[in-house]
Amino acid sequence: MKFRVERDVLAEAVTWTARTLPTRPPAPVLAGVLLDADASGVLDLASFDYEVSARAQVPADVSEPGRALVSGRLLAEISRALPNKPVDVVLEGSKITMTCGASRFTLLTMPVEDYPALPSMPETSGSVSGDDLTHAVAQVSVAASRDDTLPLLTGVRVEIEGEKVTLLATDRYRLALKELTWKPAWPDISTVALVRARTLSDVAKSLGASGDVDVALSTGQGVDLIGFEAGGRRTTSLLVDGDYPPVRRLFPDETPIQAVVATQPLIDAAKRVALVAERNTAIRLSFTDGQVVLDAGQGDDAQASEALEAKLEGEEISVAFNPQFLLDGLGALGADFVRFGFTHPNKPVEFTGQDSLDGVARSDYRYLLVPIRFAS
């Protein structure tokens, strides 16, 4: 194997391909990136850990086709550190030599024959705007669980009905729902998939800037797999196995008490008041006619309070939230104003965004947060 490639092209492709490599792989070869130089002038880079695969194709001047498996993290670090000149890569026996200007590196290879076969990309199910996907995933993934002992809740439920895609995530304390449109491969498509939130976030960030993203789903065919492709890069992931809880019914049918507050001032005030909130303690929001008062801290401890303008419909109400969960929901709205929908001080509170104090609440994104009982 012998090829020449531009340094920036190589560094970007290797970094993207190696980003999901496990830190403690079950087998040494799974820490590698597979390099496949084709006589047609294409360098194919791939990684796979039996759950997530990544593949990138870049142009290269290939003198001798061939394949080699090398440490992905080391290759990425070296590629980023090379001077801004063309990189010559040569496979000689069990080593590859990288030469870039006056820099020269030699890396040991691993046996290519021990590397597992990469999963095939399923048939494309549709495509979605990369910007829309990035925004939607960021809004929903904040509510996914980070606790790997509950793998079902570390996923984002993807519901597809024709041109509408709905994303859902919950960690039992909050629930996020986002609706967006896409271009389905066939108009009557109807399917559901549970995708790891970490994988979905990584895909949205890395492929979202490449224009439209093709989405491929393979369910009910022995291996449940989802694939994403854009800009010469593709990644696949096994779906999370299990029945997701029926969380949609948690959203209230109606909220007799509603309050509207400017989002950014509320975020700023919550951050200030939270400075005196000890670990696992709450911020209380007390809504009265014309204002909301935020306060935290009790007794002989440090205390803080701040008042903001608010519009209240219904009776006065006080509710307490985990400060970080509150800030996550407010930050995900992407709206100038937040509308709180209450049914009871101890019942989950619905957050929706709107463009003005007297505007109409948006329906495409909803965030539900369970309040904390505030000690009197």
C-alpha positions as CSV (number, residue, x, y, z in Angstrom):
1,M,0.0,0.0,0.0
2,K,1.3,3.4,-1.0
3,F,-0.5,6.7,-1.3
4,R,-0.3,10.4,-0.9
5,V,-3.0,12.6,0.7
6,E,-3.3,16.2,1.9
7,R,-2.5,16.6,5.6
8,D,-5.8,18.5,6.5
9,V,-7.9,16.0,4.6
10,L,-6.2,13.0,6.4
11,A,-6.4,14.6,9.8
12,E,-10.0,15.5,9.5
13,A,-11.0,12.0,8.2
14,V,-9.0,10.1,10.8
15,T,-10.2,12.2,13.7
16,W,-13.9,11.8,12.6
17,T,-13.5,8.0,12.1
18,A,-11.6,7.4,15.3
19,R,-14.0,9.6,17.5
20,T,-16.1,6.6,18.7
21,L,-13.3,4.1,19.3
22,P,-13.6,2.5,22.8
23,T,-11.0,3.5,25.4
24,R,-11.0,-0.1,26.7
25,P,-11.7,-2.3,23.6
26,P,-12.6,-6.0,24.2
27,A,-10.1,-6.9,21.5
28,P,-7.0,-4.9,20.4
29,V,-8.1,-4.7,16.8
30,L,-11.2,-2.8,17.8
31,A,-8.9,0.1,18.8
32,G,-7.8,0.4,15.2
33,V,-8.7,2.4,12.1
34,L,-8.8,0.4,8.9
35,L,-7.1,2.1,5.9
36,D,-8.1,0.9,2.5
37,A,-6.4,2.6,-0.5
38,D,-8.2,1.9,-3.8
39,A,-6.6,2.2,-7.2
40,S,-9.5,4.5,-8.2
41,G,-7.9,7.2,-6.1
42,V,-10.1,6.8,-3.0
43,L,-8.8,6.3,0.6
44,D,-11.4,4.6,2.8
45,L,-11.1,4.9,6.6
46,A,-13.3,2.8,8.9
47,S,-13.8,1.9,12.6
48,F,-16.1,-0.5,14.3
49,D,-16.7,-1.7,17.9
50,Y,-19.6,-4.2,17.1
51,E,-22.1,-1.5,18.0
52,V,-21.1,1.7,16.2
53,S,-19.3,1.9,12.9
54,A,-17.9,4.9,11.1
55,R,-16.6,5.3,7.6
56,A,-15.1,8.2,5.6
57,Q,-13.9,8.4,2.0
58,V,-11.4,11.0,0.9
59,P,-9.5,11.5,-2.4
60,A,-5.9,10.3,-2.5
61,D,-3.1,9.7,-5.0
62,V,-2.8,5.9,-4.7
63,S,0.3,4.4,-6.2
64,E,-0.2,0.9,-4.7
65,P,-3.6,-0.3,-3.5
66,G,-3.7,-2.1,-0.2
67,R,-5.1,-2.3,3.4
68,A,-3.7,-1.7,6.8
69,L,-5.0,-1.6,10.4
70,V,-3.4,0.9,12.8
71,S,-4.1,2.4,16.2
72,G,-6.8,4.9,15.6
73,R,-6.1,7.3,18.4
74,L,-2.4,7.4,17.7
75,L,-3.0,7.9,14.0
76,A,-5.4,10.8,14.8
77,E,-2.9,12.5,17.1
78,I,0.0,12.2,14.6
79,S,-2.1,13.4,11.7
80,R,-3.2,16.5,13.6
81,A,0.4,17.2,14.6
82,L,2.0,17.0,11.1
83,P,3.1,20.1,9.2
84,N,0.8,21.5,6.6
85,K,2.2,19.5,3.7
86,P,1.2,16.4,1.7
87,V,1.5,13.1,3.6
88,D,3.1,10.0,2.1
89,V,2.0,6.7,3.6
90,V,3.7,3.4,2.7
91,L,3.1,-0.1,4.1
92,E,6.2,-2.1,4.5
93,G,5.8,-5.5,6.1
94,S,4.1,-5.1,9.4
95,K,4.7,-1.3,9.6
96,I,3.4,1.8,7.9
97,T,5.6,4.8,7.4
98,M,4.2,8.3,7.3
99,T,6.4,11.1,5.8
100,C,5.3,14.7,5.8
101,G,8.0,17.3,5.1
102,A,10.9,16.6,7.5
103,S,8.6,14.6,9.8
104,R,8.6,10.8,9.7
105,F,6.6,8.3,11.8
106,T,6.6,4.5,11.8
107,L,3.5,2.7,13.2
108,L,3.0,-1.0,13.9
109,T,0.0,-2.5,12.1
110,M,-2.5,-5.0,13.5
111,P,-3.6,-8.1,11.5
112,V,-6.3,-7.0,9.1
113,E,-7.7,-10.6,8.9
114,D,-8.7,-10.3,12.6
115,Y,-10.8,-7.2,12.0
116,P,-14.6,-7.8,11.9
117,A,-16.6,-7.2,8.8
118,L,-18.3,-3.8,8.8
119,P,-22.1,-3.8,8.8
120,S,-23.8,-2.8,5.5
121,M,-25.7,0.4,5.3
122,P,-29.5,-0.3,5.3
123,E,-31.6,1.0,2.5
124,T,-32.2,4.8,2.8
125,S,-35.5,5.6,4.5
126,G,-35.4,9.3,3.9
127,S,-33.4,12.5,4.4
128,V,-33.5,15.4,6.8
129,S,-31.9,18.9,6.9
130,G,-28.6,18.7,8.8
131,D,-29.4,22.0,10.6
132,D,-32.8,20.7,11.6
133,L,-31.4,17.4,12.8
134,T,-28.7,19.1,14.9
135,H,-31.1,21.5,16.5
136,A,-33.7,18.8,17.2
137,V,-31.3,16.3,18.7
138,A,-29.8,19.0,21.0
139,Q,-33.2,19.9,22.3
140,V,-34.2,16.3,23.1
141,S,-31.0,14.7,24.2
142,V,-30.7,16.9,27.3
143,A,-33.5,14.8,28.8
144,A,-31.9,11.4,28.1
145,S,-30.5,9.5,31.0
146,R,-26.7,9.2,31.4
147,D,-27.1,6.2,33.7
148,D,-25.9,3.1,31.8
149,T,-27.6,0.8,34.3
150,L,-30.8,1.9,32.6
151,P,-29.9,1.5,28.9
152,L,-33.4,1.9,27.7
153,L,-33.5,5.5,29.0
154,T,-30.2,6.4,27.5
155,G,-31.9,6.2,24.1
156,V,-33.9,8.7,22.1
157,R,-37.1,7.3,20.7
158,V,-37.6,8.1,17.0
159,E,-41.1,7.9,15.7
160,I,-41.6,8.2,12.0
161,E,-45.0,8.7,10.3
162,G,-44.9,9.9,6.7
163,E,-43.3,13.3,6.6
164,K,-43.3,13.8,10.4
165,V,-40.5,12.7,12.7
166,T,-40.9,12.8,16.5
167,L,-38.0,12.5,18.9
168,L,-38.6,11.6,22.6
169,A,-36.3,11.3,25.6
170,T,-36.7,10.9,29.3
171,D,-34.6,10.2,32.4
172,R,-37.7,9.8,34.6
173,Y,-37.3,13.4,36.0
174,R,-37.9,15.3,32.7
175,L,-39.2,14.5,29.3
176,A,-38.5,16.2,26.0
177,L,-40.5,15.9,22.7
178,K,-39.5,17.5,19.4
179,E,-41.3,17.3,16.1
180,L,-39.7,18.0,12.7
181,T,-40.3,17.2,9.0
182,W,-38.2,15.2,6.7
183,K,-38.3,13.8,3.1
184,P,-39.3,10.1,3.4
185,A,-38.2,7.6,0.7
186,W,-41.9,6.5,0.5
187,P,-44.9,8.5,1.7
188,D,-46.6,5.9,3.9
189,I,-43.5,5.0,6.0
190,S,-44.3,4.2,9.6
191,T,-41.6,2.9,12.0
192,V,-40.1,3.4,15.4
193,A,-36.5,3.1,16.5
194,L,-34.7,3.6,19.8
195,V,-31.3,5.2,19.2
196,R,-28.5,5.8,21.8
197,A,-28.6,9.5,22.7
198,R,-24.8,9.7,22.7
199,T,-24.6,8.3,19.2
200,L,-27.4,10.5,17.9
201,S,-25.8,13.6,19.4
202,D,-22.4,12.8,17.9
203,V,-23.9,12.1,14.5
204,A,-25.9,15.4,14.5
205,K,-22.9,17.4,15.5
206,S,-20.5,15.8,13.0
207,L,-22.8,15.4,10.0
208,G,-25.2,18.3,10.5
209,A,-23.0,20.8,8.7
210,S,-22.9,18.6,5.5
211,G,-26.3,19.6,4.2
212,D,-29.0,17.0,4.0
213,V,-28.4,13.8,6.0
214,D,-29.6,10.5,4.6
215,V,-31.2,8.2,7.3
216,A,-31.4,4.5,6.8
217,L,-33.3,2.1,9.1
218,S,-33.3,-1.6,9.2
219,T,-35.8,-3.0,11.8
220,G,-37.5,-6.3,12.2
221,Q,-34.9,-8.0,10.0
222,G,-32.8,-9.9,12.5
223,V,-30.4,-7.0,13.2
224,D,-31.9,-3.7,14.1
225,L,-29.6,-1.0,12.7
226,I,-29.7,2.7,11.9
227,G,-27.4,4.5,9.5
228,F,-26.6,8.1,8.7
229,E,-24.7,9.4,5.6
230,A,-23.6,12.8,4.5
231,G,-20.6,14.4,2.8
232,G,-18.8,11.2,2.1
233,R,-19.1,10.0,5.7
234,R,-21.4,7.3,7.0
235,T,-22.0,5.8,10.4
236,T,-24.2,2.9,11.6
237,S,-25.4,2.0,15.1
238,L,-27.2,-0.9,16.6
239,L,-30.6,0.2,18.1
240,V,-31.3,-0.1,21.8
241,D,-33.3,-3.2,22.5
242,G,-36.5,-3.0,24.6
243,D,-39.9,-1.4,24.9
244,Y,-39.8,2.3,25.7
245,P,-42.3,3.4,28.3
246,P,-45.5,5.1,27.1
247,V,-44.3,8.6,28.0
248,R,-46.5,10.7,25.7
249,R,-49.4,10.3,28.1
250,L,-47.4,12.2,30.7
251,F,-48.0,15.5,28.9
252,P,-51.1,17.2,30.4
253,D,-54.2,17.6,28.2
254,E,-54.7,21.1,29.7
255,T,-52.9,23.4,32.1
256,P,-55.3,25.7,34.0
257,I,-52.4,27.8,35.3
258,Q,-50.0,29.4,32.8
259,A,-47.1,31.8,33.2
260,V,-45.0,33.5,30.6
261,V,-41.4,34.9,31.3
262,A,-38.7,36.2,29.1
263,T,-36.3,33.3,28.6
264,Q,-32.8,34.8,28.8
265,P,-33.4,37.0,31.8
266,L,-34.9,33.9,33.6
267,I,-31.8,31.9,32.6
268,D,-29.5,34.6,34.0
269,A,-31.4,35.0,37.2
270,A,-31.6,31.2,37.8
271,K,-27.8,30.9,37.4
272,R,-27.3,33.7,39.9
273,V,-29.7,32.3,42.5
274,A,-28.4,28.8,42.0
275,L,-25.0,29.9,43.4
276,V,-26.3,29.5,46.9
277,A,-28.2,26.3,46.2
278,E,-26.3,23.4,47.7
279,R,-26.0,20.1,45.9
280,N,-29.3,18.4,45.3
281,T,-31.3,21.4,46.6
282,A,-33.8,23.3,44.6
283,I,-34.6,26.8,43.3
284,R,-38.2,27.9,44.0
285,L,-40.2,29.9,41.6
286,S,-43.2,31.8,43.1
287,F,-45.5,33.2,40.5
288,T,-47.9,36.1,41.4
289,D,-49.7,38.6,39.2
290,G,-47.1,40.5,37.2
291,Q,-43.9,38.8,38.5
292,V,-42.0,35.7,39.4
293,V,-39.6,35.5,42.4
294,L,-36.7,33.0,42.3
295,D,-35.2,32.1,45.6
296,A,-32.8,29.5,47.1
297,G,-31.2,28.7,50.4
298,Q,-32.8,28.5,53.8
299,G,-32.3,29.1,57.5
300,D,-28.7,30.0,58.4
301,D,-27.4,29.0,55.0
302,A,-26.6,31.5,52.2
303,Q,-29.7,32.8,50.5
304,A,-30.6,34.5,47.3
305,S,-33.7,35.9,45.6
306,E,-34.5,37.8,42.4
307,A,-37.8,39.1,40.9
308,L,-38.6,39.2,37.2
309,E,-41.6,40.4,35.2
310,A,-44.0,37.6,34.4
311,K,-47.5,37.2,33.0
312,L,-49.8,34.9,35.0
313,E,-53.1,33.3,34.0
314,G,-54.8,31.5,36.8
315,E,-54.1,31.3,40.6
316,E,-50.8,32.1,42.2
317,I,-48.5,29.1,42.4
318,S,-45.0,28.2,43.8
319,V,-42.9,25.4,42.4
320,A,-39.3,24.2,43.0
321,F,-36.9,22.7,40.4
322,N,-33.5,21.1,40.2
323,P,-31.5,24.1,39.0
324,Q,-29.6,22.2,36.3
325,F,-32.8,20.5,34.9
326,L,-34.5,23.9,34.9
327,L,-31.6,25.5,33.0
328,D,-31.4,22.6,30.5
329,G,-35.1,23.0,29.6
330,L,-34.8,26.8,29.3
331,G,-31.7,26.5,27.2
332,A,-33.3,24.0,24.8
333,L,-36.3,26.1,24.0
334,G,-34.6,28.4,21.5
335,A,-37.4,31.0,22.1
336,D,-37.5,34.5,23.5
337,F,-40.2,33.6,26.0
338,V,-41.1,30.5,27.9
339,R,-44.6,29.5,28.8
340,F,-45.0,27.3,32.0
341,G,-48.1,25.1,32.1
342,F,-49.2,24.0,35.6
343,T,-51.8,21.6,36.8
344,H,-50.6,21.4,40.5
345,P,-47.5,22.5,42.5
346,N,-46.3,18.9,42.8
347,K,-47.2,17.8,39.3
348,P,-44.9,17.9,36.2
349,V,-44.6,21.3,34.6
350,E,-44.7,21.8,30.8
351,F,-42.3,24.2,29.2
352,T,-43.0,25.6,25.7
353,G,-41.5,28.5,23.8
354,Q,-43.2,31.5,22.3
355,D,-41.9,34.6,20.4
356,S,-43.6,37.3,22.5
357,L,-45.2,37.9,25.9
358,D,-48.7,37.6,24.5
359,G,-47.8,35.2,21.6
360,V,-49.0,31.7,20.9
361,A,-47.0,28.8,22.4
362,R,-45.1,26.7,19.9
363,S,-46.2,23.1,19.6
364,D,-43.1,21.5,18.0
365,Y,-41.0,21.3,21.2
366,R,-42.3,20.4,24.7
367,Y,-40.2,19.9,27.9
368,L,-41.8,18.4,30.9
369,L,-40.1,18.7,34.3
370,V,-41.0,17.0,37.6
371,P,-40.8,19.6,40.5
372,I,-39.0,19.0,43.8
373,R,-40.9,19.2,47.1
374,F,-39.5,22.4,48.7
375,A,-39.1,22.3,52.5
376,S,-41.0,25.0,54.2
